[in-house]
Amino acid sequence: MKKRVLLLLLFPLVVQAEIYKCTDNEQTVYSDSPCGTGEEIIDLHDLVQPTGARFSTDEMDALGQSLGKERKTKELSRSIKEQQRKIDNLVDNYTAKTKQLKAELRVLNDKKNTASWKAHPYKKEQYYDKKQILNDKIKELRQSYIVVKEKAYNRLYSLRADKRRLR
């Protein structure tokens, strides 16, 4: 414990130690102790430069607002790209599902035109039931797509409006 206190007391002395620049036969040597002839004491306080510029409070506030505005603009740009990607995926998924359901309807219609279909009344009933189910799925998919797409576009428009307001 005593050693730690002693070290702490000596610490300011080490920090404030002088540096000597010694030149002998065109060789320069730096030392923490005097070297005799050709020595020069280097004042470290003169070498240390302040690291930052000094700004007034108003300048700091303006800088902070500018940086905050820039950060917010970048965040909004990323959000807009992400929202556009979501809309693109929504459209792609809707198109793929609609194509699949319409292909199933075509296959069903092709089966309708076979000779065995006309001979069995229960096949006609199955056909009309399946056709109604597929048409209902297409209709439901379209309604759902319209609602979700509208929400997604509203979100996109809102993000773009927020970004315009920042400019």
N, CA and C of each residue as an Amber inpcrd file, in Angstrom:
protein
   501
   0.8350000  -1.1850000   0.0000000   0.0000000   0.0000000   0.0000000
   0.8760000   1.2430000   0.0000000   1.9470000   1.2290000   0.8060000
   2.8550000   2.3720000   0.8900000   3.5430000   2.6180000  -0.4530000
   3.8690000   1.5480000  -1.1530000   4.5220000   1.6770000  -2.4580000
   3.5940000   2.3550000  -3.4620000   2.3050000   2.0040000  -3.4100000
   1.3400000   2.6020000  -4.3300000   1.2060000   4.1130000  -4.0770000
   1.1590000   4.4890000  -2.8190000   1.0510000   5.9070000  -2.4780000
   2.3010000   6.6440000  -2.9490000   3.4620000   6.0430000  -2.7410000
   4.7140000   6.6450000  -3.1650000   4.7420000   6.8080000  -4.6860000
   4.2850000   5.7870000  -5.4170000   4.2380000   5.8670000  -6.8780000
   3.2840000   6.9590000  -7.3370000   2.1550000   7.0770000  -6.6710000
   1.1940000   8.1040000  -7.0410000   1.7500000   9.5050000  -6.7690000
   2.5250000   9.6460000  -5.7140000   3.1300000  10.9360000  -5.4000000
   4.2230000  11.2960000  -6.4040000   4.9390000  10.3050000  -6.9090000
   6.0150000  10.5480000  -7.8610000   5.5070000  10.7220000  -9.2880000
   4.3130000  10.2990000  -9.5510000   3.7670000  10.3490000 -10.9120000
   3.7810000  11.7520000 -11.5190000   3.3420000  12.7900000 -10.8080000
   3.4120000  14.1360000 -11.4080000   4.8330000  14.5600000 -11.7580000
   5.8280000  14.0950000 -11.0180000   7.2130000  14.4320000 -11.3210000
   7.6580000  13.7900000 -12.6230000   7.2280000  12.5810000 -12.8680000
   7.5920000  11.8760000 -14.0960000   6.9340000  12.5530000 -15.2910000
   5.7120000  12.9540000 -15.1330000   4.9820000  13.5800000 -16.2150000
   5.6080000  14.9150000 -16.5810000   6.1200000  15.6300000 -15.5960000
   6.6840000  16.9480000 -15.8460000   8.1950000  16.8930000 -16.0850000
   8.7540000  15.7330000 -16.2990000  10.1960000  15.6000000 -16.5140000
  10.5990000  16.3440000 -17.7790000  11.8480000  16.8490000 -17.7870000
  12.3380000  17.5910000 -18.9320000  12.9760000  16.6420000 -19.9340000
  12.9480000  17.0700000 -21.1860000  13.5850000  16.2960000 -22.2490000
  14.7620000  17.1290000 -22.7490000  15.9020000  16.4750000 -22.9090000
  17.1040000  17.1470000 -23.3700000  17.4380000  16.6810000 -24.7750000
  17.7650000  17.6460000 -25.6250000  18.2060000  17.3580000 -26.9770000
  19.7060000  17.6080000 -27.0010000  20.4240000  16.5360000 -27.2650000
  21.8790000  16.6210000 -27.2520000  22.4060000  16.4210000 -28.6680000
  23.2600000  17.3550000 -29.1080000  23.8440000  17.2590000 -30.4400000
  25.3450000  17.1250000 -30.2710000  25.8890000  16.0310000 -30.8020000
  27.3270000  15.7920000 -30.7000000  27.7850000  15.1720000 -32.0130000
  28.7340000  15.8060000 -32.6780000  29.2590000  15.3260000 -33.9600000
  28.1380000  15.0640000 -34.9660000  27.2280000  16.0210000 -35.0720000
  26.1000000  15.9810000 -36.0050000  25.1460000  14.8070000 -35.7330000
  25.1840000  14.2300000 -34.5630000  24.2280000  13.2150000 -34.1470000
  23.3530000  13.8340000 -33.0710000  22.0140000  13.5660000 -33.2180000
  21.0900000  14.1220000 -32.2410000  20.5550000  12.9730000 -31.3920000
  20.6070000  13.1850000 -30.0890000  20.1300000  12.1860000 -29.1390000
  19.1960000  12.8930000 -28.1730000  18.0760000  12.2480000 -27.8600000
  17.1290000  12.7950000 -26.8880000  17.2590000  11.9870000 -25.6110000
  17.2370000  12.7040000 -24.4800000  17.4690000  12.0280000 -23.2130000
  16.6340000  12.6960000 -22.1290000  16.4240000  11.9700000 -21.0360000
  15.7060000  12.5580000 -19.9050000  16.6810000  13.1150000 -18.8660000
  17.9630000  12.9900000 -19.1430000  18.9620000  13.5530000 -18.2300000
  19.9060000  14.4630000 -19.0250000  20.4870000  15.4460000 -18.3660000
  21.3950000  16.3570000 -19.0700000  22.5850000  15.5940000 -19.6370000
  23.0280000  16.0450000 -20.8080000  24.1170000  15.3120000 -21.4530000
  25.4090000  16.1190000 -21.5380000  25.3820000  17.3490000 -21.0490000
  26.6110000  18.1370000 -21.0270000  26.6000000  19.1920000 -22.1160000
  27.6090000  19.1090000 -22.9950000  27.7440000  20.1430000 -24.0180000
  26.7380000  19.9440000 -25.1400000  26.3140000  21.0330000 -25.7120000
  25.3970000  20.9810000 -26.8570000  23.9940000  20.5110000 -26.4870000
  23.6200000  20.6890000 -25.2450000  22.2890000  20.2430000 -24.8280000
  21.2900000  21.3860000 -24.9440000  20.0930000  20.9990000 -25.2080000
  19.0090000  21.9750000 -25.3070000  17.8010000  21.3740000 -24.5920000
  17.1940000  22.1410000 -23.7170000  16.0020000  21.6680000 -23.0080000
  14.8020000  21.9180000 -23.9100000  14.0200000  20.8700000 -24.1110000
  12.8300000  20.9780000 -24.9530000  11.6200000  21.1340000 -24.0440000
  10.8920000  22.2040000 -24.2530000   9.6870000  22.4520000 -23.4750000
   8.5220000  21.7420000 -24.1580000   8.0090000  20.7170000 -23.5330000
   6.9320000  19.9210000 -24.1290000   5.6370000  20.7090000 -24.2580000
   5.4370000  21.6860000 -23.4170000   4.2020000  22.4730000 -23.4790000
   4.1090000  23.2430000 -24.7920000   5.2560000  23.6540000 -25.3380000
   5.2490000  24.3700000 -26.6110000   4.9280000  23.4260000 -27.7740000
   5.3000000  22.1520000 -27.6210000   5.0750000  21.1920000 -28.7030000
   3.6390000  20.6840000 -28.7610000   2.9730000  20.7020000 -27.6420000
   1.6050000  20.1700000 -27.5860000   0.6440000  21.2080000 -28.1460000
  -0.0720000  20.8160000 -29.1650000  -1.0510000  21.6980000 -29.7940000
  -2.4440000  21.2890000 -29.3290000  -3.3480000  22.2400000 -29.1910000
  -4.7280000  21.8660000 -28.8740000  -5.2950000  21.0220000 -30.0190000
  -6.0350000  20.0110000 -29.6660000  -6.5180000  19.0710000 -30.6840000
  -7.8150000  19.4930000 -31.3410000  -8.5700000  20.3220000 -30.7480000
  -9.8540000  20.6850000 -31.3410000 -10.0120000  22.1820000 -31.4670000
 -10.8350000  22.5590000 -32.4170000 -11.1430000  23.9790000 -32.5740000
 -12.1780000  24.3620000 -31.5230000 -12.2140000  25.6070000 -31.2140000
 -13.1770000  26.0790000 -30.2160000 -14.3720000  26.6880000 -30.9380000
 -15.5570000  26.2180000 -30.5640000 -16.7920000  26.6840000 -31.1780000
 -17.6650000  27.3370000 -30.1230000 -18.4410000  28.2790000 -30.5510000
 -19.4040000  28.8710000 -29.6310000 -20.5670000  27.8980000 -29.4600000
 -21.3890000  28.1560000 -28.4780000 -22.5420000  27.2970000 -28.2300000
 -23.4750000  27.2840000 -29.4290000 -23.6790000  28.4510000 -30.0430000
 -24.5480000  28.5230000 -31.2270000 -23.9720000  27.7160000 -32.3760000
 -22.6580000  27.8010000 -32.5660000 -22.0260000  27.0330000 -33.6380000
 -22.1310000  25.5380000 -33.3690000 -21.9660000  25.1460000 -32.1100000
 -22.0860000  23.7320000 -31.7460000 -23.5170000  23.2420000 -31.9780000
 -24.4950000  24.0680000 -31.6150000 -25.8960000  23.7040000 -31.8370000
 -26.1770000  23.5470000 -33.3270000 -25.6820000  24.4730000 -34.1260000
 -25.8900000  24.4170000 -35.5750000 -25.2230000  23.1800000 -36.1680000
 -24.0220000  22.8810000 -35.7070000 -23.3150000  21.7010000 -36.1780000
 -24.0660000  20.4290000 -35.7930000 -24.5480000  20.3830000 -34.5660000
 -25.3110000  19.2220000 -34.1000000 -26.5880000  19.0380000 -34.8950000
 -27.2700000  20.1300000 -35.1870000 -28.4980000  20.0390000 -35.9840000
 -28.1890000  19.5790000 -37.3990000 -27.1060000  20.0740000 -37.9600000
 -26.7180000  19.6910000 -39.3090000 -26.3900000  18.2040000 -39.3800000
 -25.6150000  17.7260000 -38.3980000 -25.2690000  16.3050000 -38.3600000
 -26.5000000  15.4490000 -38.1090000 -27.3920000  15.9150000 -37.2430000
 -28.6290000  15.1800000 -36.9750000 -29.4980000  15.1170000 -38.2130000
 -29.5480000  16.2040000 -38.9440000 -30.3400000  16.2620000 -40.1760000
 -29.7610000  15.3000000 -41.2170000 -28.4440000  15.2890000 -41.3310000
 -27.7760000  14.3920000 -42.2790000 -28.0330000  12.9290000 -41.9120000
 -27.9250000  12.6180000 -40.6200000 -28.1640000  11.2460000 -40.1620000
 -29.6060000  10.8390000 -40.4300000 -30.5440000  11.7250000 -40.1260000
 -31.9600000  11.4370000 -40.3360000 -32.2600000  11.2370000 -41.8260000
 -31.6220000  12.0510000 -42.6810000 -31.8120000  11.9090000 -44.1260000
 -31.3160000  10.5430000 -44.5960000 -30.1630000  10.1200000 -44.0900000
 -29.6320000   8.8010000 -44.4670000 -30.5520000   7.6840000 -43.9780000
 -31.0540000   7.8040000 -42.7600000 -31.9880000   6.8050000 -42.2330000
 -33.2530000   6.7340000 -43.0780000 -33.7740000   7.8960000 -43.4570000
 -34.9760000   7.9260000 -44.2900000 -34.7070000   7.3320000 -45.6690000
 -33.5450000   7.5920000 -46.2260000 -33.1880000   7.0130000 -47.5240000
 -33.1470000   5.4920000 -47.4400000 -32.5580000   4.9720000 -46.3610000
 -32.5290000   3.5150000 -46.1740000 -33.9410000   2.9630000 -45.9960000
 -34.7700000   3.6610000 -45.2400000 -36.1460000   3.2140000 -45.0200000
 -36.9500000   3.2330000 -46.3180000 -36.7100000   4.2510000 -47.1410000
 -37.4130000   4.3360000 -48.4270000 -37.0160000   3.1690000 -49.3190000
 -35.7220000   2.8650000 -49.3930000 -35.2650000   1.7250000 -50.1990000
 -35.8630000   0.4220000 -49.6840000 -35.8780000   0.2520000 -48.3740000
 -36.4410000  -0.9640000 -47.7740000 -37.9310000  -1.0730000 -48.0730000
 -38.6530000   0.0320000 -47.9680000 -40.0940000   0.0200000 -48.2390000
 -40.3500000  -0.2800000 -49.7150000 -39.5420000   0.2730000 -50.5980000
 -39.6990000   0.0000000 -52.0270000 -39.4310000  -1.4720000 -52.3130000
 -38.4340000  -2.0480000 -51.6310000 -38.1370000  -3.4780000 -51.7930000
 -39.3190000  -4.3300000 -51.3340000 -39.9410000  -3.9320000 -50.2180000
 -41.1100000  -4.6570000 -49.7220000 -42.2510000  -4.5900000 -50.7270000
 -42.4530000  -3.4320000 -51.3230000 -43.5230000  -3.2780000 -52.3210000
 -43.2320000  -4.1500000 -53.5350000 -41.9840000  -4.1590000 -53.9830000
 -41.6070000  -4.9970000 -55.1210000 -41.8620000  -6.4750000 -54.8210000
 -41.4940000  -6.9090000 -53.6150000 -41.7490000  -8.3030000 -53.2200000
 -43.2450000  -8.5920000 -53.1590000 -44.0150000  -7.6500000 -52.6690000
 -45.4670000  -7.8080000 -52.5880000 -46.0580000  -7.9990000 -53.9850000
 -45.6380000  -7.1690000 -54.9210000 -46.1300000  -7.2700000 -56.2960000
 -45.7130000  -8.6030000 -56.9140000 -44.4610000  -8.9760000 -56.7140000
 -43.9690000 -10.2480000 -57.2590000 -44.7470000 -11.4360000 -56.7000000
 -44.9620000 -11.4360000 -55.3850000 -45.7120000 -12.5340000 -54.7580000
 -47.1450000 -12.5890000 -55.2630000 -47.7820000 -11.4320000 -55.3660000
 -49.1610000 -11.3870000 -55.8640000 -49.2300000 -11.9090000 -57.2980000
 -48.3120000 -11.4800000 -58.1340000 -48.2970000 -11.9170000 -59.5310000
 -48.0950000 -13.4230000 -59.6300000 -47.1560000 -13.9510000 -58.8490000
 -46.8770000 -15.3950000 -58.8840000 -48.0840000 -16.2010000 -58.4040000
 -48.7030000 -15.7880000 -57.3100000 -49.8590000 -16.5230000 -56.7810000
 -51.0410000 -16.4450000 -57.7320000 -51.2510000 -15.2750000 -58.3410000
 -52.3520000 -15.1220000 -59.2910000 -52.1300000 -16.0120000 -60.5060000
 -50.9140000 -16.0400000 -61.0240000 -50.5960000 -16.9030000 -62.1710000
 -50.8500000 -18.3670000 -61.8330000 -50.4630000 -18.7640000 -60.6220000
 -50.6580000 -20.1530000 -60.1980000 -52.1450000 -20.4940000 -60.1480000
 -52.9450000 -19.6290000 -59.5510000 -54.3870000 -19.9040000 -59.4520000
 -55.0510000 -19.9010000 -60.8290000 -54.6420000 -19.0080000 -61.7100000
 -55.2120000 -18.9750000 -63.0560000 -54.7870000 -20.2050000 -63.8610000
 -53.5770000 -20.6830000 -63.6290000 -53.1310000 -21.9190000 -64.2920000
 -53.9760000 -23.1010000 -63.8200000 -54.2830000 -23.1360000 -62.5250000
 -55.1510000 -24.2030000 -61.9960000 -56.5360000 -24.1180000 -62.6340000
 -57.0430000 -22.9120000 -62.8400000 -58.3350000 -22.7400000 -63.5050000
 -58.2910000 -23.2370000 -64.9500000 -57.2040000 -22.9660000 -65.6580000
 -57.0770000 -23.4440000 -67.0430000 -57.0620000 -24.9620000 -67.0960000
 -56.3060000 -25.5660000 -66.1790000 -56.2580000 -27.0400000 -66.1250000
 -57.6550000 -27.5900000 -65.8540000 -58.3610000 -26.9590000 -64.9530000
 -59.7260000 -27.3890000 -64.6140000 -60.6500000 -27.2510000 -65.8300000
 -60.5280000 -26.1600000 -66.5590000 -61.3460000 -25.9720000 -67.7560000
 -61.0060000 -26.9880000 -68.8370000 -59.7300000 -27.3420000 -68.9530000
 -59.3300000 -28.3570000 -69.9330000 -59.9490000 -29.7070000 -69.5970000
 -60.0190000 -30.0450000 -68.3160000 -60.6260000 -31.3110000 -67.9000000
 -62.1250000 -31.3010000 -68.1600000 -62.7220000 -30.1510000 -68.1300000
 -64.1610000 -30.0170000 -68.3390000 -64.5520000 -30.4780000 -69.7430000
 -63.6860000 -30.2790000 -70.6720000 -64.0050000 -30.5790000 -72.0650000
 -63.7690000 -32.0350000 -72.4510000 -63.5000000 -32.8880000 -71.4990000
 -63.3230000 -34.3100000 -71.8150000 -64.6780000 -34.9960000 -71.8670000
 -64.7200000 -36.1210000 -72.5540000 -65.9720000 -36.8610000 -72.7460000
 -66.4840000 -37.4420000 -71.4340000 -65.6050000 -37.8990000 -70.5550000
 -66.0330000 -38.5150000 -69.3020000 -66.7170000 -37.4960000 -68.3950000
 -66.3530000 -36.2480000 -68.5170000 -66.9380000 -35.2080000 -67.6830000
 -68.4260000 -35.0530000 -67.9850000 -68.7760000 -35.1150000 -69.2540000
 -70.1630000 -34.9190000 -69.6570000 -71.0470000 -36.0760000 -69.2230000
 -70.4630000 -37.2580000 -69.0640000 -71.2490000 -38.4470000 -68.7130000
 -71.5500000 -38.5390000 -67.2250000 -70.8370000 -37.8680000 -66.3930000
 -71.0120000 -37.9890000 -64.9460000 -71.4420000 -36.6560000 -64.3360000
 -72.6390000 -36.5860000 -63.8300000 -73.1320000 -35.3370000 -63.2440000
 -72.3410000 -34.9010000 -62.0090000 -71.8220000 -35.8400000 -61.2180000
 -71.0680000 -35.4590000 -60.0180000 -69.7570000 -34.7790000 -60.3920000
 -69.1700000 -35.1070000 -61.5580000 -67.9490000 -34.4410000 -62.0060000
 -68.2460000 -32.9940000 -62.3610000 -69.4400000 -32.7680000 -62.9160000
 -69.8290000 -31.3900000 -63.2120000 -69.9290000 -30.5790000 -61.9230000
 -70.5240000 -31.2130000 -60.9210000 -70.6590000 -30.5310000 -59.6310000
 -69.2940000 -30.2500000 -59.0190000 -68.3850000 -31.2210000 -59.0870000
 -67.0240000 -31.0220000 -58.5720000 -66.3210000 -29.8940000 -59.3330000
 -66.5200000 -29.8950000 -60.6540000 -65.9120000 -28.8540000 -61.4750000
 -66.3780000 -27.4790000 -61.0290000 -67.6810000 -27.2970000 -60.9130000
 -68.2060000 -25.9900000 -60.5420000 -67.7960000 -25.5840000 -59.1280000
 -67.7150000 -26.5570000 -58.2170000 -67.2440000 -26.2640000 -56.8580000
 -65.7770000 -25.8070000 -56.8650000 -64.9320000 -26.5510000 -57.5840000
 -63.5090000 -26.1890000 -57.6440000 -63.3250000 -24.8340000 -58.3310000
 -64.0990000 -24.6240000 -59.3860000 -64.0010000 -23.3550000 -60.1080000
 -64.3870000 -22.1920000 -59.1990000 -65.4550000 -22.3890000 -58.4350000
 -65.8890000 -21.3410000 -57.5100000 -64.8360000 -21.0790000 -56.4280000
 -64.2400000 -22.1530000 -55.9230000 -63.1990000 -22.0220000 -54.8930000
 -61.9920000 -21.2490000 -55.4490000 -61.5550000 -21.6110000 -56.6630000
 -60.4110000 -20.9230000 -57.2670000 -60.7310000 -19.4530000 -57.5450000
 -61.9150000 -19.1820000 -58.0650000 -62.3100000 -17.7940000 -58.3140000
 -62.4000000 -16.9960000 -57.0160000 -62.8950000 -17.6390000 -55.9570000
 -62.9550000 -16.9710000 -54.6470000 -61.5490000 -16.6700000 -54.1170000
 -60.6250000 -17.6260000 -54.3100000 -59.2420000 -17.4180000 -53.8700000
 -58.6100000 -16.2530000 -54.6240000 -58.8630000 -16.1900000 -55.9350000
 -58.3140000 -15.0920000 -56.7390000 -58.8850000 -13.7610000 -56.2690000
 -60.1810000 -13.7430000 -56.0280000 -60.8350000 -12.5120000 -55.5730000
 -60.3090000 -12.0920000 -54.1970000 -60.2010000 -13.0430000 -53.2950000
 -59.6970000 -12.7600000 -51.9440000 -58.2420000 -12.2820000 -51.9840000
 -57.4440000 -12.9240000 -52.8340000 -56.0430000 -12.5360000 -52.9870000
 -55.9440000 -11.1050000 -53.5090000 -56.7780000 -10.7720000 -54.4850000
 -56.7700000  -9.4190000 -55.0520000 -57.1740000  -8.3770000 -54.0030000
 -58.2180000  -8.6750000 -53.2400000 -58.6670000  -7.7260000 -52.2090000
 -57.5850000  -7.5200000 -51.1460000 -56.9910000  -8.6040000 -50.7280000
 -55.9210000  -8.5250000 -49.7320000 -54.7280000  -7.7370000 -50.2910000
 -54.3960000  -8.0160000 -51.5330000 -53.2870000  -7.3280000 -52.1890000
 -53.5350000  -5.8290000 -52.2530000 -54.7300000  -5.4310000 -52.6010000
 -55.0640000  -4.0050000 -52.7090000 -54.8980000  -3.3130000 -51.3630000
 -55.3780000  -3.9400000 -50.3060000 -55.2870000  -3.3380000 -48.9630000
 -53.8260000  -3.2140000 -48.5190000 -53.0780000  -4.3020000 -48.6590000
 -51.6830000  -4.3010000 -48.2140000 -50.8490000  -3.3450000 -49.0700000
 -51.1020000  -3.3400000 -50.3770000 -50.3610000  -2.4530000 -51.2740000
 -50.6280000  -0.9850000 -50.9340000 -51.8740000  -0.6840000 -50.6320000
 -52.2160000   0.7010000 -50.2730000 -51.4750000   1.1350000 -49.0090000
 -51.4390000   0.2670000 -48.0010000 -50.7040000   0.5910000 -46.7680000
 -49.2170000   0.7770000 -47.0400000 -48.6670000  -0.0990000 -47.8740000
 -47.2340000  -0.0240000 -48.1840000 -46.9130000   1.2670000 -48.9300000
 -47.7460000   1.6370000 -49.8940000 -47.5040000   2.8770000 -50.6320000
 -47.7110000   4.1080000 -49.7430000 -48.6730000   4.0600000 -48.8530000
 -48.8730000   5.1800000 -47.9200000 -47.6360000   5.3710000 -47.0510000
 -47.0730000   4.2810000 -46.6010000 -45.8520000   4.3370000 -45.7930000
 -44.7010000   4.9340000 -46.6150000 -44.5870000   4.4920000 -47.8750000
 -43.5440000   5.0090000 -48.7560000 -43.7150000   6.5050000 -48.9850000
 -44.9310000   6.9440000 -49.2510000 -45.1970000   8.3670000 -49.4710000
 -44.8890000   9.1770000 -48.2110000 -45.2050000   8.6200000 -47.0590000
 -44.9310000   9.2960000 -45.7930000 -43.4240000   9.4620000 -45.5820000
 -42.6560000   8.4160000 -45.8660000 -41.1980000   8.4890000 -45.7230000
 -40.6120000   9.5300000 -46.6760000 -41.0960000   9.5340000 -47.9070000
 -40.5990000  10.5140000 -48.8840000 -40.9460000  11.9390000 -48.4580000
 -42.1440000  12.1380000 -47.9130000 -42.5440000  13.4650000 -47.4430000
 -41.6570000  13.9100000 -46.2820000 -41.3580000  12.9920000 -45.3600000
 -40.4640000  13.3150000 -44.2390000 -39.0870000  13.7370000 -44.7480000
 -38.5920000  13.0340000 -45.7550000 -37.2720000  13.3570000 -46.3120000
 -37.2840000  14.7230000 -46.9960000 -38.3700000  15.0280000 -47.7180000
 -38.4790000  16.3400000 -48.3650000 -38.5160000  17.4660000 -47.3420000
 -39.1920000  17.2410000 -46.2180000 -39.2760000  18.2550000 -45.1660000
 -37.9090000  18.5610000 -44.5490000 -37.0170000  17.5940000 -44.5540000
 -35.6950000  17.8040000 -43.9710000 -34.8020000  18.6800000 -44.8520000
 -35.0870000  18.7140000 -46.1280000 -34.2320000  19.4820000 -47.0640000
 -34.3330000  20.9170000 -46.8240000
